[in-house]
Amino acid sequence: MKEWNGEGSDSGRSQAEAFKSKEVLENIASGQFQGPGSTLDSGEEFSMEKIVTIPKGTRYETLDAVLQFAILRQDRGKLDDKFYSSRRSWVQSEGRYYCQPDVCGKHVIYHGRVRYNNNLINVTRKPRYVATFWSPEEEPQVFISSFNFKKRKTSEPIYGIYEALDENEVEKEADRYGLSWVSVNSEVSVKGLLKQAQH
């Protein structure tokens, strides 16, 4: 690094800055992969095709496909049916799930109870709930906690409630139910991609 920086002089640094990347990331397509609460058994595969239209004279250099998903172990817990009903945060009729888009952005929210795969534990401890927030412009978020809507005013929005959650409890419950994240990506040259399309 010393040689590259010109041993403390500005000459090497100015040359390095001349080649500094000016890349601007832009989201050209987004969507849900398999859907919330979907399951895969050991050895089972799932694939999906996505068609993205790129203008012929585009100035994009690379196309980066990113896949992110949260995993909940089936041998640890099971989601209630209510979790599969989506709530749109920008629609006022959604009640406590609503939040002005200019304040919270736009999210599709899924919320429901998760039951541990042990009836004794389900009977003797407080219920646990899962909440997920998905947006095409942001990384998804998933929380597991003992929070119960029934004990709060219906006027309290879900955003404020989940911002105030105990981080220690969230981490503990994530570990208890085997909640983990997977992120994979693939990058290709746009120029090479367009060249292939011409043949």
Order of alpha helices (4+ residues) and beta strands (2+ residues): alpha-beta-beta-beta-alpha-beta-alpha-beta-beta-alpha-alpha-beta-alpha
